[in-house]
Amino acid sequence: MTLMPLLKPTLLSLGIIAMMGCSSSHDTAFTKTNKTVAKTKQSVDNLDSTATVYYNGDIITMQSDQPEMVEALVTKGGKIAYVGTLDKAQSKYKNAISVNLKNQTLLPGFIDPHSHFGMISNTFGQADLNPPPVGKIDSIDKMLQALKAYKKDNNIADGEWRFGWGYDETQLAEGRHPTKDEIDSVLPNNPVYLQHTSGHMGVANSKGLAEMNITADSKAPEGGNIARVKGSNEPNGLVQETAMYPFVRNLLEVLAPKQAQFFEQTQDYYASNGITTAQDGSTTRDAIKFFQAQADAGKLKIDLISLAGVSDLDENLADKDFKWKSYQNGFKVQGTKIIADGSPQGKTAYFSQPYLTPVADCDSNCRGLPSLSQDELNEMFAKAYARDNQLFIHNNGDGATDMVIKAHEYAIKKTGQAADKDRRTVPIHAQFARLDQLQAFKKYKMLPSFFTNHAYFWGDVHVKNLGLARANFLSPIATADKMGLKYTNHSDDTVTPVDPLFGIWSAVNRTSRTGKIIGVDERASPYQALKAITSHAAYEYYEEDSKGSLTPGKLADLVILDQNPLSVPADKIRDIKVVKTIKEGKTIYDSLSSHNTAQ
């Protein structure tokens, strides 16, 4: 048993109330020959240990726009050798090991379109402040008691930095952020910083603010906010967007010595969720060196993809030894991550129209915060495009999406490149993209990476803050699919758990915490939701020739599920369990094994 699932229990086991969703009829129109075949008895001495035949289950290839199933799949030497009928598989590979799936489901290994591997590792050194169903904190009092208990249980000395992660003021009984004074009441002798679930803000206590030199005289940085005690300039502890950056940098520095300690557990967490390729969604140069060192030491069980931070863009582009888009022992830096705005539930996402509810420290026309100016974003795009550097841009509100499209248009004009060049720019989240913006994505061959988990976790909040029209078009997979867009769908862990089956469930059902359907017309089919974490996700990383479908010649990255997402009732998809995860032919997670590692 690994530690991470204990800290972050999967949503599949928590009995969340949900309503039935819809499933397109074509998702059950499989191509499959029904044939019962007895397992071939073979002498152990004659087995070809590099070849394995999987059969007697639902083997979903993900090779086309419609669901297809086959009788058998053969892996050999870490790759897929054959996909087709069982008779031919057994005749062609007479000495292969046979694996009877026993009516379970075999799919390509899940590919993580966007999460934060490093931040997940860092949660091991922090107090868990998540609300249900992920954690237990539903009031400020419970939060304070958890912080106090964490210090005692871990024998933390006075003066040492203390961190917590995952709190969500929208799910606290008080409906607000904690204050520095409240944190001081239980941790008066430690500097403290508590990271909001969105990753776009946090709260510090008095000593924490002092350590970062934030006082009543401090001015908020551009693109950020230092919240004040009402009627004064005194900081109340809340720092948002760019104002939180010093706190996050400090957190990373303090926890850096423990990175190696939690590296294996973090991989196990991904593998236990069926993921064979993971992402670290924003990585410093030091962290890139650390990940590469782990890879070179042979410690990677899964493939790990990093997005370099835009603040290091000049240095990275000038570094002749810096490798882009190329795996080195299972690790690669794919491109560069830019943050264009904030969090919709935290009311810092940048919209073209105002929020409908009051926004702290804003008196009128409260549309959120762009994290940088249009001119700055323009130059980042131009610089990256000139060097064929793939861009991944965090943009939640449609105002930020407008900025992304303008920056693209500026960059192609400045560089003289074709507007529709195959550069695979990825707007990350693009949650509230308008129809005209989806059309621009199609025109410019951008690949939006949606975030349908928001429909469950904050769908009710979005209806209140943004109104039905905007909330219902959140992460519009159904429309994107009809338009022929390639899209993915992610967890953004640590924002929501990485659990891909829950992500499929949220895309298909779009059910909120209170049981409301957030955008009935945008409910995806199960197959569309699967494409978003298999074939489309491989395409996002330029890996469509090696991953994402069960095709001969591709890597034997596989996941076995106890049920078929295409045939179970839509509201039961999240109850499906990962039975086994296989990376290049080797089992890296087995639900029946007490020691889950590469075999």
Steps between C-alpha positions, in 0.01 A plus 500: 500500500635840409468811711349725232165320471466537876560873478283536190235223493358439156152630434389159378468364853320791660140449392443848357132562419447540127228495241485288189674646198460420135694269274497507124366178351798464268724445803361148535511420128821304528666290236563170679481133416350306790705189551583307815850357497663285763836610630777316317704270720868554442820363639689763699818395324350598163365840597629802316515739796514803273160425341166517680152440358207677668155359425146435630423861585387830352811618316427857385752617240432879498624498139209684339216745552260216583549235769665181375579184690715200413536146635869506582807715547861382501790686660863420440822679592315787663286571194168395355569222251153404383137609531218286360346155522597252769549215252762696309667628819538146635617355169753776444631504860479133595730527801371825645376541855118513502311747719128432541338838562193327647262750341694800626586795274836575337582850373807705409668633814349832605700809405483796736433818297568733792584467869780598735722202586735712711221668695349160577837389639516812712162425662673232703662775701179696561181479702203375295228770512277368221122501546287187445501280303879530464569596864316586819532876544163676473550786748772739607497350848575153358774655288663660803480180702654304211792745485553476875487120492737483202766694688466279805487169311808587296702651785547829316711752687408865546643724231470242220280572198170313499291440189151376428329430168157460347274725704191631317311793648194416289467175696568641848207566734613861530511551122823699517877471517668460839688807628853543625368560852311171501811310391704688761262371767624141452847553348631825649864393490528365145484676163205343316373495143182318397455428130149537357360203305516700176874554533445869426493646847573426861495633855800577721511575870677798657841334511459373144418849372795642692737240351391612150524870598131572443374789711235770492735699275535221243339563164337217311709382203356529151265210438459428872327609816592535867169492689461749786323514833180690434544875549881489504811416297597221738532166313247242619711207378345426159733535201371436148662425165840671454498612866522135605803420284760577772316264736494219245868544417577485871286187542689327219836596650406381848365166377767440232720277721212253529433465125680170460329358809157526341588444133415131494174543694387767255563266206305228679211741541485561124549131416222395739268720295594332171729780384811403305600855394481787750562873484662755725308810400760767581860412572798709605845435356613348831199267504567400140855405600363300792249312284767425239735372770229266629436380145870446431525297821231268366235604752218578258223240478282722282582761240517851643449813292595843625386847397775754564403827665479805273716701739789274389417522128798713396746290699351172378501607135860618529617179670651280228485196728128545568296227329142561381236242398746212532488229768815427691449187709126564528509875568462791259428871501218547253463878486437815703219583743349850518242615756258751349240530777372346820225289649126529422386370838749737663369786281843577356439345155486778241163542324366732233188554714489558879435247773142510628594485868721736706875467451729583790706817458308595183225763487376488140537320165660206683622272221797332669872541445715442194832375630698701246442769240404437139837636386687263730297203380552603137877499534500166681307345213723658236817386673373144541355473148825621347675201660219245446453480875163347589288722726257395772300796634289498815184692408167457679291806421398602149686829549825308538408284200459818293853594606634159394343527154630857456849390606493218246395740224772744601766228503419355159507848351830585663667169410343473155381148573180341372205553733407132493849353532507173695638647822233351735462796732301383804260735682489330841154498659337740249202428719279787397606530138223641283386338174691757293812416699457128432478592132828689534658193665390294200629759253839522670531127583508563873422210735288610798550291814170514690427449868156341543561412866401862567140405415494285814729689737395858418210477257257641756746780581538588131124524451486747788806704399467492122139416417349200324611581147870519581490213752318266262762546227783408738757270335284438190626159385183411310514815288876471450460143377227597254730772366778248440729654760759285669455554874616342822356497852707519816494502882748781570597304811555630769187703417291183462616137536671357194247213481426454123183298558354788699603732216312282251199496735504878538520551121213260433268603785600862579330458838569754777539440873128570545395269218434767237608441139735778392441532126290206383589567135873475571495153655759292318456140395721253690703442185561873451615519861734205446652661190588802716740292713629255238528576127447877528737527797771318304450750218540790744854380569588410136488134606217376280742260326601328825209530746128556539354199316543124482686494170784266397835669546389733778622467858334233713362760741175345622237523771260226608169606657249285685213636285452658160442881504308470174242253629440567871224747594633854461466584869707191594812587300673648803459167682721320247829388652846471351607136522843525343727759335765386254787714370681370192392147583594513870241510778551813710174478695293197597198551724548150641864556589617651828823619336417700189814553301648401165532124471 
